[in-house]
Protein backbone atom coordinates (compact mmCIF):
# COMPACT_ATOMS: atom_id res chain seq x y z
CA UNK A 1 0.00 0.00 0.00
CA UNK A 2 2.82 2.46 0.65
CA UNK A 3 4.16 2.50 -2.93
CA UNK A 4 0.90 3.97 -4.29
CA UNK A 5 1.03 7.24 -2.29
CA UNK A 6 4.73 7.60 -3.08
CA UNK A 7 4.04 7.02 -6.77
CA UNK A 8 1.26 9.63 -6.65
CA UNK A 9 3.56 12.16 -4.94
CA UNK A 10 6.33 11.50 -7.42
CA UNK A 11 4.03 11.96 -10.41
CA UNK A 12 2.60 15.21 -8.99
CA UNK A 13 6.10 16.48 -8.29
CA UNK A 14 7.04 15.77 -11.90
CA UNK A 15 3.91 17.44 -13.39
CA UNK A 16 3.58 20.55 -11.23
CA UNK A 17 6.88 22.18 -12.22
CA UNK A 18 6.04 21.50 -15.88
CA UNK A 19 2.66 23.19 -15.51
CA UNK A 20 4.27 26.22 -13.87
CA UNK A 21 6.89 26.45 -16.62
CA UNK A 22 4.31 26.15 -19.41
CA UNK A 23 2.08 28.84 -17.88
CA UNK A 24 4.97 31.28 -17.39
CA UNK A 25 6.30 30.74 -20.92
CA UNK A 26 2.83 31.20 -22.44
CA UNK A 27 2.46 34.49 -20.59
CA UNK A 28 5.94 35.61 -21.63
CA UNK A 29 5.23 34.84 -25.30
CA UNK A 30 1.89 36.70 -25.39
CA UNK A 31 2.40 39.91 -27.39
CA UNK A 32 1.31 43.16 -25.80
CA UNK A 33 -0.69 44.01 -28.95
CA UNK A 34 -3.29 41.34 -28.12
CA UNK A 35 -4.58 43.48 -25.27
CA UNK A 36 -5.33 46.37 -27.62
CA UNK A 37 -8.15 46.65 -30.14
CA UNK A 38 -7.44 45.13 -33.52
CA UNK A 39 -7.59 47.45 -36.53
CA UNK A 40 -9.61 45.78 -39.29
CA UNK A 41 -9.50 46.92 -42.89
CA UNK A 42 -12.83 48.12 -44.27
CA UNK A 43 -13.37 45.05 -46.46
CA UNK A 44 -13.51 42.82 -43.33
CA UNK A 45 -16.79 44.50 -42.33
CA UNK A 46 -18.49 43.92 -45.68
CA UNK A 47 -20.74 40.97 -46.38
CA UNK A 48 -23.81 39.19 -45.09
CA UNK A 49 -24.11 38.73 -41.33
CA UNK A 50 -26.71 36.57 -39.63
CA UNK A 51 -27.90 35.49 -36.20
CA UNK A 52 -29.52 32.09 -35.73
CA UNK A 53 -32.38 31.74 -38.23
CA UNK A 54 -32.93 35.45 -38.92
CA UNK A 55 -32.42 36.83 -42.41
CA UNK A 56 -29.00 38.36 -43.04
CA UNK A 57 -27.93 41.90 -42.27
CA UNK A 58 -25.97 43.25 -45.27
CA UNK A 59 -22.97 45.52 -44.77
CA UNK A 60 -21.51 47.45 -47.72
CA UNK A 61 -18.77 50.05 -47.94
CA UNK A 62 -19.29 53.03 -50.22
CA UNK A 63 -15.64 52.84 -51.35
CA UNK A 64 -13.47 50.25 -49.55
CA UNK A 65 -10.24 51.82 -50.87
CA UNK A 66 -11.03 55.28 -49.48
CA UNK A 67 -10.04 55.73 -45.80
CA UNK A 68 -12.93 58.18 -45.31
CA UNK A 69 -15.55 55.76 -46.62
CA UNK A 70 -18.77 54.96 -44.81
CA UNK A 71 -20.50 51.65 -44.19
CA UNK A 72 -24.11 51.05 -45.07
CA UNK A 73 -25.87 48.53 -42.84
CA UNK A 74 -29.00 47.20 -44.55
CA UNK A 75 -31.47 45.51 -42.22
CA UNK A 76 -33.85 42.69 -43.20
CA UNK A 77 -37.61 43.27 -43.02
CA UNK A 78 -37.87 41.65 -39.58
CA UNK A 79 -35.53 44.25 -38.07
CA UNK A 80 -36.89 47.11 -40.18
CA UNK A 81 -40.28 46.60 -38.48
CA UNK A 82 -38.60 47.05 -35.09
CA UNK A 83 -36.35 50.04 -35.92
CA UNK A 84 -38.54 51.80 -38.48
CA UNK A 85 -35.54 52.14 -40.83
CA UNK A 86 -34.09 49.74 -43.35
CA UNK A 87 -30.54 51.10 -43.52
CA UNK A 88 -27.97 53.11 -41.60
CA UNK A 89 -24.85 54.94 -42.79
CA UNK A 90 -22.00 54.51 -40.33
CA UNK A 91 -18.59 56.16 -39.98
CA UNK A 92 -15.48 54.57 -38.48
CA UNK A 93 -15.07 55.12 -34.74
CA UNK A 94 -12.15 52.79 -34.08
CA UNK A 95 -10.21 49.94 -35.66
CA UNK A 96 -13.06 47.53 -35.00
CA UNK A 97 -16.21 49.68 -34.75
CA UNK A 98 -18.40 51.90 -36.91
CA UNK A 99 -21.32 53.97 -35.60
CA UNK A 100 -23.87 56.66 -36.38
CA UNK A 101 -26.71 58.61 -34.84
CA UNK A 102 -29.63 58.67 -37.24
CA UNK A 103 -33.30 59.61 -36.71
CA UNK A 104 -33.14 59.21 -32.93
CA UNK A 105 -31.29 55.89 -33.06
CA UNK A 106 -27.69 55.21 -32.16
CA UNK A 107 -26.24 52.33 -34.20
CA UNK A 108 -22.90 50.59 -33.72
CA UNK A 109 -21.50 47.73 -35.78
CA UNK A 110 -18.30 46.24 -34.38
CA UNK A 111 -16.20 43.21 -35.19
CA UNK A 112 -15.41 40.82 -32.38
CA UNK A 113 -13.30 38.61 -34.65
CA UNK A 114 -12.91 38.01 -38.39
CA UNK A 115 -16.16 36.03 -38.44
CA UNK A 116 -18.26 37.47 -35.60
CA UNK A 117 -19.71 40.90 -34.97
CA UNK A 118 -22.08 42.85 -32.74
CA UNK A 119 -24.89 45.08 -33.99
CA UNK A 120 -26.16 47.45 -31.31
CA UNK A 121 -29.12 49.76 -31.85
CA UNK A 122 -30.19 52.10 -29.05
CA UNK A 123 -33.34 54.20 -29.12
CA UNK A 124 -34.17 57.31 -27.15
CA UNK A 125 -36.01 55.41 -24.41
CA UNK A 126 -34.36 53.80 -21.43
CA UNK A 127 -35.41 50.27 -22.45
CA UNK A 128 -34.94 50.62 -26.21
CA UNK A 129 -31.87 48.48 -26.86
CA UNK A 130 -31.15 45.82 -29.44
CA UNK A 131 -27.92 43.83 -29.21
CA UNK A 132 -27.35 41.15 -31.84
CA UNK A 133 -24.35 38.87 -32.05
CA UNK A 134 -23.83 38.14 -35.73
CA UNK A 135 -21.80 35.61 -37.67
CA UNK A 136 -20.67 35.67 -41.29
CA UNK A 137 -23.34 34.19 -43.52
CA UNK A 138 -21.18 33.43 -46.54
N, C-alpha and C positions, 0 to 999 in steps of 0.2 A: 503493500500500500504506500510506502514512503516514496518510491520512485515516481509515482504519478504527480504529486505536488511539486517535486523537484523539477520534473520535466516541464510542467506548466510554468513554473517560475523562470526556467531557462528560456523557454520559447517567448514569454513576455519580455524578458530582458533583451532578447535578440530583436524583437519587433519594435518595441517602443523607441529606441534610438533611431531606427530607420524612419519611423513615422515623423519624429521631430525633425530629422534632416530633410525629408521630402517637403514638409510644410514650410520650413524656413527657405529652402531653395525656390519653391514655387512663389513665395512672397517676394524674394529678391529678384526673380526674373520677370515679375509683373511690371510692364511699363507704366510710367506715370500718366501717359496720355489716355489710358483706359478710364481714368477717373473723370476725365473731361468729356464734354459733349462732342460727339462725332460730327464732322462737317460733311454732309451728303451733297453730291452734285445734283442739280435740278432734275436730271433725267431719272434719278432714283425715285422721285416722288410720283412720276407719271405712271398711269396704268389703271387697271380695274382693281378695286379693293372691295372685299366682301366680309361680312360677319355672319356666320352660321348659314341659314338658308335665305337670308335677305338678298334682294337684287344688289348688284354691284354699284359702288360709288365710283365715278370716273374722275380721274385727276389728269388735267392737261396743262402744259406750260404754253404760254403765248409764244415764247421764243427761247428754247432751252439753251441756246448759245449766248444769249444776252444776260449778263449778270444782274440787270435790273428788271428781269422778266417777272411776270406774275403767274400764279397758279390759278386755274379755274377748277373748282370742285363742283361736279355735277351730281346732284342727288337723285336717287330713283324716286318713283311716284310715292312709295310708302313713306319716305322721309319728307318729301315735299308737302304732304298733307299735314305733317306735324309742324314743320318750320314755316310753311307759307311761301317758301322760295325754292326754286329748283337749282340755283347755282350761286356760288360765291366766288369772288375774286380776291385772292390772298396775296400778301407780300411777305417776303422772307423776314423772319424775326431773329432766327439763329441758324446754326448749321444743320439743325434737324427739325425746325418748326417754321410754319407759315401761318399767318393769322390776318384777320380783318374784322372790322366793325361795320356792319351793313344792315340797314333798316331795323335797328334796335337789337340785333343779334351779334354776339361776339363768337367768331368761328376760329378754331385752331386745328390745323392738321399737322401732326408731328410723327416722324419716324421713330420707332422704338428699335428696329433693326432693319436689315435690308428687305425683309419680307413681312414685317408687321408694323402697324401704325395705329395712331389714336386720333379719332375725330371727336372734337369737343365743340358743342354748340351751347351757348349760354344765352338765355333771354333776359329780359329786364326784371322779371319777377324772381323772388328768392328761391323758388322751387323749380325754376325753368332751366333744367340742365339735361343735356344729352351727351353721354360719353359712350363711344363705340370703339371697341378694339377691332381692328380690321386686319385682314390678311390678304396677300396678293392673290388675285383670282385670275391667274394667267397660266 
